[in-house]
Amino acid sequence: MKLSAYVITLNEEKRIGKTLKALTKVADEIIVVDSGSTDKTKEIVEKFNCNFIYHKWVSYCDQKHFAQEKCKNDFVIMVDADEVLSEKLIKEINDIKKNGFKSDAYNIKIVDMSPNSEKPNVFAKKFNVIRLYNKKIANLPDNLMNKDRVNVSRCKNIEQLKNPILHYSFLSIFDAVQKYNIHSEELVKTAIKNKKHYSTFRLIFELPRQFLKYYFAHRLFLYGKFGFTQAMILSYFRFLKVAKVIEYYDSRKK
């Protein structure tokens, strides 16, 4: 059975090559939907013979839904531009393809990686999400704003894959701060649409609360100086969302 992969991009020249190199080992078709890159993203993508399509940005879900619908095959795998399929996962998926997809959707674990590392920390926290699915039965809606979660309400069989996707989210402190500043703007849009309000109490304690969550609950303490830095940046990102929502409603009062 054939498998399509889809990825969304915006100025991902530093990471997209590694992502696509892994995907070519498992996907029969790769769709890359770009929202206006000004770097060498398109040039790199075209070296892998992928289908590069421009689509104006509306939201994460809208962009991914558009990419999903461009896939020719029923079974698709969603991968972000900063994610790489592990070699064991590639083999696992190829084995499934040989025998035919027996389930409607498949959960895959996402594990955070420190820069330049090739293997995940054994005790690292893993996020388990649907990434491989039959788009005729499961579906990534276009109207969830920034919650890119596949709707599996019609699925009868969901299988758990054993091996992970490796998540290389961190390039540099500069890139991370820029990325999360932009991403917080997207989360603010979602919060405002849902008429979400935050208190001054939440504003004051959001950063330390989130730091404790990321550093200990998400086990970033396992990554030394990098983990501490990442926990600080992520907690600041969550603080920004709260602060920006409060700023929005305060400006409306004025």
C-alpha positions in Angstrom: 0.0 0.0 0.0 1.1 3.5 -0.7 1.7 6.3 1.8 1.7 10.1 1.4 3.5 12.5 3.8 2.7 16.1 4.3 4.8 18.9 5.9 4.1 22.7 6.3 7.0 25.1 6.1 8.1 28.7 6.5 11.8 29.5 6.2 13.0 26.0 7.2 16.2 25.7 5.2 18.2 24.7 8.3 16.0 21.7 9.1 13.8 20.6 6.2 16.5 18.6 4.5 16.9 16.1 7.3 13.1 15.8 7.6 12.7 15.0 4.0 15.6 12.6 3.8 13.9 10.4 6.4 10.5 10.7 4.8 11.8 9.6 1.4 12.6 6.2 3.0 8.9 5.6 3.8 6.6 7.9 1.7 5.6 7.3 -1.9 4.5 11.0 -2.1 5.6 14.1 -0.1 3.5 17.2 -0.1 5.2 20.4 1.2 2.9 23.4 1.7 4.8 26.6 2.2 3.4 30.0 3.4 5.9 32.2 1.8 9.5 31.2 2.6 12.2 33.8 1.6 15.2 31.5 2.3 16.3 28.3 0.4 13.4 26.1 1.6 11.9 25.7 -1.8 15.3 25.0 -3.4 16.0 22.2 -0.8 12.5 20.7 -1.1 12.7 20.5 -4.9 16.0 18.5 -4.6 13.9 15.7 -3.0 11.4 15.7 -5.8 8.6 16.8 -3.5 5.4 18.6 -4.5 6.0 22.2 -3.3 2.8 24.2 -3.0 2.3 27.8 -1.8 -0.7 28.4 0.4 -1.5 31.7 2.2 -1.3 31.4 6.0 -4.6 31.3 8.0 -3.8 29.0 10.9 -1.8 25.9 11.6 -4.8 23.7 11.1 -5.9 25.4 7.9 -2.4 24.9 6.5 -2.2 21.3 7.5 -5.7 20.5 6.3 -4.9 22.0 2.9 -1.8 19.8 2.7 -3.7 16.8 3.8 -6.2 17.3 1.0 -3.5 17.5 -1.6 -2.3 14.0 -0.8 -3.2 11.5 -3.4 -3.1 8.4 -1.2 -5.7 7.5 1.4 -3.1 6.8 4.1 -1.1 9.9 5.1 1.5 10.8 7.7 1.8 14.3 9.2 5.3 15.5 10.1 6.5 18.9 11.1 9.5 20.5 9.5 11.5 20.2 12.8 10.8 16.4 13.1 12.6 13.4 11.8 11.4 9.8 11.6 13.7 7.6 13.6 15.3 4.7 11.6 13.4 2.2 13.7 10.1 3.9 13.0 10.9 4.0 9.2 11.4 0.2 9.4 8.2 -0.3 11.4 6.1 1.7 9.0 7.6 0.0 6.0 6.8 -3.4 7.5 3.2 -2.3 8.0 3.0 -1.1 4.4 4.2 -4.5 3.1 1.4 -6.3 4.9 -1.2 -3.5 4.4 -2.6 -1.0 6.9 -4.8 -3.0 9.3 -5.9 0.0 11.4 -7.6 3.3 10.6 -5.0 5.4 12.5 -1.7 5.0 14.4 -0.4 6.8 17.4 3.3 7.8 17.3 5.4 9.1 20.1 7.1 12.4 19.7 10.3 12.8 21.7 12.2 16.1 22.2 15.9 16.1 21.1 18.7 18.3 22.2 20.8 20.0 19.4 23.1 17.7 17.5 21.9 14.6 19.4 21.1 11.4 17.4 19.4 9.3 20.1 16.7 10.5 22.6 17.3 10.4 26.3 15.9 7.1 27.7 13.9 9.0 30.4 12.8 11.9 28.2 9.0 12.7 28.2 7.2 11.6 25.0 4.0 13.0 23.6 1.7 10.4 22.0 -0.4 11.6 19.1 -2.1 10.4 15.9 0.2 11.1 13.0 -0.4 8.2 10.6 -4.0 7.7 9.4 -6.5 7.0 6.7 -7.8 10.4 5.7 -11.1 8.9 4.4 -11.9 7.9 8.0 -9.8 10.2 10.2 -9.4 13.9 9.4 -7.4 16.9 10.4 -10.1 19.7 10.4 -9.3 23.2 9.0 -11.1 25.1 11.8 -9.2 24.2 15.0 -6.9 27.2 14.6 -3.7 25.9 16.3 -4.8 22.6 17.8 -3.5 20.3 15.1 -5.1 17.2 16.4 -6.6 14.6 14.1 -10.3 13.8 14.5 -10.5 10.0 15.0 -14.2 9.8 16.1 -15.0 7.5 13.1 -12.1 5.2 13.6 -12.8 1.7 14.7 -9.2 0.6 15.1 -6.3 2.7 16.4 -2.9 1.1 16.8 0.2 2.2 18.8 3.5 2.3 17.0 6.5 1.4 19.1 9.2 3.8 17.7 9.3 7.6 17.9 9.5 10.7 15.8 12.5 12.8 16.8 11.7 16.5 17.5 14.5 19.0 16.9 12.7 22.2 17.9 15.8 24.1 19.1 18.2 25.8 16.6 19.4 28.7 18.7 18.2 31.0 21.5 17.6 33.7 18.9 15.5 31.4 16.6 13.6 29.9 19.5 12.6 33.4 20.9 11.5 34.5 17.4 9.6 31.3 16.8 7.7 31.3 20.1 6.9 35.0 19.9 5.2 34.3 16.5 3.5 31.2 17.8 2.2 33.0 20.9 0.4 35.4 18.5 -1.4 32.4 16.9 -2.4 31.2 20.4 -3.8 34.6 21.2 -6.0 34.5 18.2 -7.4 31.1 19.4 -7.9 32.5 22.9 -9.8 35.6 21.7 -11.9 33.5 19.4 -12.9 31.3 22.3 -13.4 34.4 24.5 -10.7 33.3 26.9 -9.8 35.7 29.7 -6.9 35.6 32.1 -6.6 37.2 35.6 -3.7 39.3 37.0 -3.0 36.4 39.3 -2.5 34.1 36.3 -0.2 36.7 34.7 2.1 36.9 37.8 2.4 33.2 38.3 2.3 31.9 34.7 6.0 32.0 34.1 7.2 30.2 37.3 4.3 27.7 37.0 5.2 26.8 33.4 8.9 26.6 34.2 8.3 24.0 36.9 6.1 22.0 34.5 8.6 22.0 31.7 11.7 21.5 33.8 10.4 18.8 36.0 7.1 17.3 34.6 8.5 17.4 31.0 11.9 16.2 32.3 14.0 18.9 30.7 16.3 18.8 33.7 17.7 15.6 32.0 19.3 17.8 29.3 21.6 20.0 31.5 22.2 23.6 30.5 20.2 23.1 27.3 17.2 21.8 29.2 17.3 24.7 31.7 17.5 27.2 28.8 14.7 25.5 26.9 12.4 25.4 30.0 13.0 29.1 30.5 12.1 29.9 26.9 9.0 27.7 26.8 7.7 29.1 30.1 8.3 32.6 28.7 6.4 31.7 25.6 3.4 30.6 27.7 3.7 33.8 29.7 3.6 35.8 26.5 0.3 34.3 25.5 -1.3 35.3 28.8 0.2 38.8 28.7 -0.9 39.4 25.1 -4.5 38.3 25.8 -4.7 40.6 28.8 -3.1 43.4 26.7 -5.8 42.8 24.0 -8.7 43.2 26.3 -7.2 46.1 28.2 -6.7 48.0 24.9 -10.4 47.4 24.0 -11.4 49.0 27.3 -9.4 52.1 26.4 
